[in-house]
Amino acid sequence: MAALISVIVPVYNVAADLPRCLLSILAQTYSHIEIVAVDDGSLDESGAILDSYAEKYPNVRVIHKENGGVTSARLCGVQEASGEWIGFVDGDDEIEPEMYERLLNNALAYNAQISHCGYQMCFPDGRIHYFYNTGLLAKQDRITALRELLSGSMIEPGLWNKLFHKSLLSCLFHDAGVDMTIKINEDLLMNFRLFSIAETAVFEDRCPYHYIVRSTSASRVKMNSYKIYDPIRVKAIIRQTAPEEIRADAQGAYVNTCINTYNALMFAGTEHRNDLQKVRNLLKQEKESFSLLGKKRALIALLIINVPLIYKLIYGIYCLFFQKRAYS
């Protein structure tokens, strides 16, 4: 019998986009699929839409729960899933018809516990940015995969462009690897736990997952404490739990995240002056690790901790004249 794939769909106030999402999963060329949709306390018509699809399609199951955030909704779905393989699709995104068939075929062909692909970022004005659509097909061992996850060179941090063997996901319920309070970069943290356990992954760089950019998504809202500190918290957890072989990579990733957060805070307004200083102090504590960075990033870190006003001037000029706005 063909392996069952359970697709977990966390749903919160996405009524306008939800039918398109569900229909794209129902249209998969691999037919042995169940959809486990988790209504995370939606305040719009999302719950009613899910119930209507469950009445019409026998492979759609709906769970209604109090709002607890996307991680809570995903884990609730995993607990109810019957499949040997688990995928995730956000309720306002969509997937192309062959996505899960190709992911499963690759997993079976390479005896991999994780199969993943590229994705495309779709903007409201019609622009599409591909990550990365090179056509590359690569088998990855555990250490290679973790290193590439941290660098973002081949493995993107989202959960939704991946297929996981269900045996991997038990770790998410039995250790401290997933912090339920984290709202930004929670995907990266969960991926790190799962890739840490998987012996083999396989990556095909096609882009059948359509990530739909919305102005209300958690990563695009104005600066707040979650957006400032969650990415740093995630990298701190990762460096604490990273295997010895990638300890330096994890430390470098932590420092790079502090730099990126500092850059984002510099022009965020006077209300974030204390946050700016806190992040600068975190960087000061990691001065001995600057050698793990590339020369340019190491110089940036030194400028931040030694001459922040000069760095702000330099970075402001860079943003004004050189920085690409590909994702805005």
C-alpha positions as CSV (number, residue, x, y, z in Angstrom):
1,M,0.0,0.0,0.0
2,A,1.2,3.5,-0.8
3,A,2.5,5.5,2.1
4,L,0.1,8.0,3.6
5,I,1.1,11.7,3.7
6,S,-0.5,13.9,6.3
7,V,-0.4,17.6,5.4
8,I,-0.8,19.8,8.5
9,V,-2.4,23.2,7.7
10,P,-2.3,25.7,10.6
11,V,-5.1,28.2,10.1
12,Y,-5.6,31.6,11.7
13,N,-7.8,34.3,10.1
14,V,-7.0,33.5,6.4
15,A,-10.5,33.0,5.1
16,A,-9.9,34.9,1.9
17,D,-6.9,32.6,0.9
18,L,-7.9,29.3,2.5
19,P,-10.0,27.8,-0.3
20,R,-7.1,28.3,-2.7
21,C,-4.7,26.7,-0.3
22,L,-6.9,23.6,0.4
23,L,-7.7,23.1,-3.3
24,S,-4.0,23.1,-4.2
25,I,-3.4,20.3,-1.7
26,L,-6.5,18.3,-2.9
27,A,-5.2,18.6,-6.5
28,Q,-1.9,16.7,-5.7
29,T,-0.9,14.1,-8.2
30,Y,-0.1,11.9,-5.2
31,S,-3.5,10.9,-4.0
32,H,-2.8,9.1,-0.8
33,I,-3.0,12.3,1.3
34,E,-4.9,13.4,4.3
35,I,-5.3,17.1,5.3
36,V,-5.3,17.8,9.0
37,A,-6.4,21.5,9.2
38,V,-6.0,23.1,12.6
39,D,-8.2,26.2,13.2
40,D,-6.1,28.1,15.8
41,G,-9.0,30.1,17.2
42,S,-9.7,32.1,14.1
43,L,-12.0,35.1,14.4
44,D,-13.1,35.2,10.8
45,E,-14.9,32.6,8.6
46,S,-11.8,30.3,8.4
47,G,-13.3,27.7,10.8
48,A,-16.6,27.5,8.9
49,I,-14.7,27.1,5.6
50,L,-12.7,24.2,7.0
51,D,-15.9,22.5,8.2
52,S,-17.4,22.9,4.7
53,Y,-14.4,21.2,3.1
54,A,-14.4,18.4,5.7
55,E,-18.1,17.7,4.8
56,K,-17.3,17.5,1.1
57,Y,-13.9,15.7,1.1
58,P,-13.4,12.6,3.3
59,N,-9.6,13.1,3.5
60,V,-10.0,16.5,5.2
61,R,-10.0,16.5,9.0
62,V,-10.5,19.7,11.0
63,I,-9.4,20.5,14.6
64,H,-10.7,23.6,16.3
65,K,-8.7,24.9,19.2
66,E,-8.1,28.0,21.3
67,N,-5.5,30.3,19.8
68,G,-2.0,29.3,20.8
69,G,0.2,30.3,17.8
70,V,1.4,28.5,14.7
71,T,3.8,26.1,16.5
72,S,1.0,25.0,18.9
73,A,-1.3,24.5,15.9
74,R,1.3,22.5,14.0
75,L,2.1,20.2,16.9
76,C,-1.6,19.7,17.5
77,G,-1.9,18.6,13.9
78,V,1.0,16.2,14.1
79,Q,-0.5,14.5,17.2
80,E,-3.7,13.8,15.2
81,A,-1.9,12.8,11.9
82,S,-2.2,9.2,10.7
83,G,0.5,9.4,7.9
84,E,3.9,7.9,7.7
85,W,5.1,11.2,6.3
86,I,4.3,14.7,7.5
87,G,4.2,17.9,5.5
88,F,3.2,21.4,6.4
89,V,1.4,24.1,4.3
90,D,0.4,27.5,5.7
91,G,-3.2,28.3,5.3
92,D,-2.6,31.3,3.0
93,D,-0.1,29.6,0.7
94,E,-0.4,27.1,-2.1
95,I,1.5,24.3,-3.7
96,E,1.9,22.9,-7.2
97,P,0.3,19.6,-8.1
98,E,3.4,17.4,-8.2
99,M,5.1,18.7,-5.0
100,Y,4.4,15.9,-2.7
101,E,4.8,13.1,-5.3
102,R,8.3,14.4,-6.1
103,L,9.2,14.9,-2.5
104,L,8.2,11.4,-1.5
105,N,9.8,9.8,-4.6
106,N,13.1,11.5,-3.7
107,A,12.8,10.4,-0.1
108,L,12.3,6.8,-1.1
109,A,15.0,6.8,-3.8
110,Y,17.7,8.2,-1.4
111,N,16.5,6.5,1.8
112,A,16.1,9.9,3.3
113,Q,14.1,10.9,6.4
114,I,13.7,14.5,5.1
115,S,12.9,15.5,1.5
116,H,12.8,19.2,0.7
117,C,12.7,21.6,-2.2
118,G,12.9,25.3,-3.1
119,Y,10.1,27.8,-3.0
120,Q,8.9,31.0,-4.6
121,M,8.0,34.1,-2.8
122,C,5.0,35.7,-4.4
123,F,4.3,39.4,-3.9
124,P,0.9,41.2,-4.2
125,D,2.2,43.2,-7.2
126,G,2.9,40.0,-9.2
127,R,6.7,39.8,-8.6
128,I,8.1,36.4,-7.9
129,H,11.4,35.7,-6.2
130,Y,12.8,32.2,-6.5
131,F,14.8,30.3,-3.8
132,Y,16.5,29.2,-5.9
133,N,15.2,27.1,-8.8
134,T,18.6,25.8,-10.0
135,G,17.4,22.2,-10.7
136,L,20.1,20.8,-8.4
137,L,19.4,17.4,-6.8
138,A,21.6,16.6,-3.8
139,K,21.8,14.1,-1.0
140,Q,22.9,15.5,2.3
141,D,24.3,13.8,5.4
142,R,23.3,15.1,8.9
143,I,26.3,17.5,9.4
144,T,26.2,18.9,5.9
145,A,22.4,19.5,6.2
146,L,22.8,21.3,9.5
147,R,25.6,23.4,8.3
148,E,23.6,24.4,5.2
149,L,20.5,25.1,7.3
150,L,22.5,27.5,9.5
151,S,24.1,29.3,6.6
152,G,20.9,29.4,4.5
153,S,23.0,28.4,1.5
154,M,20.7,25.6,0.4
155,I,18.2,24.8,3.1
156,E,15.7,27.5,3.8
157,P,14.3,27.7,7.3
158,G,10.6,27.2,6.5
159,L,8.9,23.9,7.4
160,W,6.5,24.1,4.5
161,N,8.8,23.1,1.7
162,K,9.7,19.8,3.3
163,L,8.5,16.3,3.9
164,F,9.4,14.6,7.2
165,H,9.2,11.0,8.2
166,K,6.9,10.9,11.2
167,S,9.4,9.1,13.3
168,L,11.5,12.3,13.5
169,L,8.7,14.4,15.0
170,S,8.4,12.7,18.4
171,C,11.4,14.8,19.6
172,L,9.3,17.9,19.4
173,F,7.1,16.6,22.2
174,H,9.8,15.2,24.5
175,D,12.6,17.7,24.8
176,A,13.3,21.4,25.2
177,G,14.2,21.9,21.5
178,V,11.0,23.8,20.7
179,D,10.1,26.9,22.7
180,M,6.4,27.5,22.3
181,T,6.7,31.2,23.2
182,I,8.9,31.9,20.1
183,K,6.9,33.6,17.3
184,I,9.7,34.6,14.9
185,N,12.1,32.0,13.5
186,E,10.2,29.1,15.1
187,D,10.5,27.2,11.8
188,L,14.2,27.4,11.9
189,L,14.3,26.0,15.5
190,M,12.0,23.1,14.7
191,N,14.0,22.3,11.5
192,F,17.2,22.3,13.5
193,R,15.8,19.7,15.9
194,L,14.5,17.5,13.0
195,F,17.7,17.8,10.8
196,S,19.7,17.0,13.9
197,I,18.0,13.6,14.1
198,A,17.8,12.7,10.5
199,E,20.7,10.7,9.1
200,T,20.0,11.7,5.5
201,A,18.1,14.4,3.7
202,V,17.6,15.0,0.0
203,F,17.1,18.3,-1.7
204,E,15.6,19.0,-5.2
205,D,15.9,22.7,-6.1
206,R,12.6,23.2,-7.8
207,C,10.1,25.7,-6.4
208,P,6.6,24.2,-6.2
209,Y,5.8,25.8,-2.9
210,H,4.2,29.3,-3.3
211,Y,4.9,31.5,-0.2
212,I,2.3,34.3,-0.5
213,V,3.6,37.5,1.0
214,R,1.1,39.4,3.2
215,S,1.7,42.6,5.0
216,T,0.2,41.1,8.2
217,S,2.6,38.2,8.4
218,A,4.6,37.9,11.6
219,S,7.9,38.6,9.9
220,R,6.7,41.8,8.2
221,V,5.0,43.6,11.1
222,K,6.6,46.7,12.7
223,M,9.5,46.1,15.1
224,N,8.4,44.6,18.4
225,S,10.1,42.5,21.2
226,Y,9.4,39.2,19.3
227,K,11.0,40.5,16.1
228,I,14.0,41.8,18.0
229,Y,14.8,39.0,20.4
230,D,13.3,35.8,19.0
231,P,15.9,35.3,16.3
232,I,18.6,35.8,18.8
233,R,17.0,33.4,21.3
234,V,16.7,30.8,18.5
235,K,20.3,31.1,17.6
236,A,21.3,30.9,21.3
237,I,19.3,27.7,21.7
238,I,20.9,26.3,18.5
239,R,24.5,27.0,19.6
240,Q,23.8,25.4,23.0
241,T,22.5,22.2,21.4
242,A,24.6,22.0,18.2
243,P,26.8,18.9,17.6
244,E,30.5,19.5,18.1
245,E,31.2,19.4,14.4
246,I,29.1,22.5,13.7
247,R,29.7,24.4,17.0
248,A,31.7,27.1,15.2
249,D,29.0,27.4,12.5
250,A,26.3,27.9,15.2
251,Q,28.4,30.5,17.0
252,G,29.0,32.4,13.8
253,A,25.2,32.2,13.0
254,Y,24.5,33.7,16.5
255,V,26.9,36.6,16.0
256,N,25.5,37.3,12.4
257,T,22.0,37.4,13.8
258,C,23.0,39.9,16.4
259,I,24.5,42.1,13.6
260,N,21.3,41.8,11.5
261,T,19.2,42.7,14.5
262,Y,21.3,45.7,15.3
263,N,21.1,46.9,11.7
264,A,17.3,46.6,11.8
265,L,17.1,48.6,15.0
266,M,19.3,51.5,14.0
267,F,16.5,53.3,12.2
268,A,13.6,51.8,14.1
269,G,13.0,54.9,16.2
270,T,14.0,56.3,19.6
271,E,11.6,53.9,21.4
272,H,14.1,51.1,20.6
273,R,17.2,52.9,21.8
274,N,17.5,50.6,24.8
275,D,17.1,47.5,22.6
276,L,19.8,48.8,20.3
277,Q,22.2,49.1,23.2
278,K,21.3,45.7,24.5
279,V,22.1,44.0,21.2
280,R,25.3,46.0,21.0
281,N,26.2,44.7,24.4
282,L,25.5,41.1,23.2
283,L,27.9,41.7,20.3
284,K,30.6,42.9,22.7
285,Q,30.3,39.7,24.6
286,E,31.1,37.7,21.5
287,K,34.2,39.7,20.3
288,E,36.4,36.6,20.5
289,S,34.1,35.0,17.9
290,F,34.4,37.7,15.2
291,S,37.2,35.6,13.6
292,L,34.5,33.1,12.6
293,L,32.9,35.6,10.3
294,G,33.9,36.7,6.9
295,K,36.2,39.7,6.7
296,K,33.4,42.1,5.8
297,R,31.1,40.9,8.6
298,A,33.9,40.9,11.1
299,L,34.7,44.5,10.2
300,I,31.0,45.4,10.6
301,A,30.9,43.8,14.1
302,L,34.0,45.8,15.1
303,L,32.5,49.0,13.9
304,I,29.3,48.4,15.8
305,I,31.0,47.8,19.1
306,N,33.8,50.5,18.8
307,V,32.4,53.4,16.7
308,P,28.6,53.0,16.5
309,L,27.9,56.5,15.3
310,I,30.3,56.2,12.4
311,Y,28.8,52.8,11.5
312,K,25.3,54.2,11.5
313,L,26.4,56.9,9.0
314,I,28.1,54.3,6.8
315,Y,25.1,51.9,7.0
316,G,22.7,54.7,6.3
317,I,24.5,55.6,3.1
318,Y,24.6,51.9,2.0
319,C,20.9,51.5,2.6
320,L,20.1,54.7,0.6
321,F,22.2,53.9,-2.5
322,F,23.1,50.2,-2.6
323,Q,20.7,48.0,-0.7
324,K,18.4,45.9,-2.9
325,R,14.8,45.9,-1.9
326,A,13.9,42.5,-3.5
327,Y,11.6,41.4,-0.7
328,S,9.8,44.7,0.1
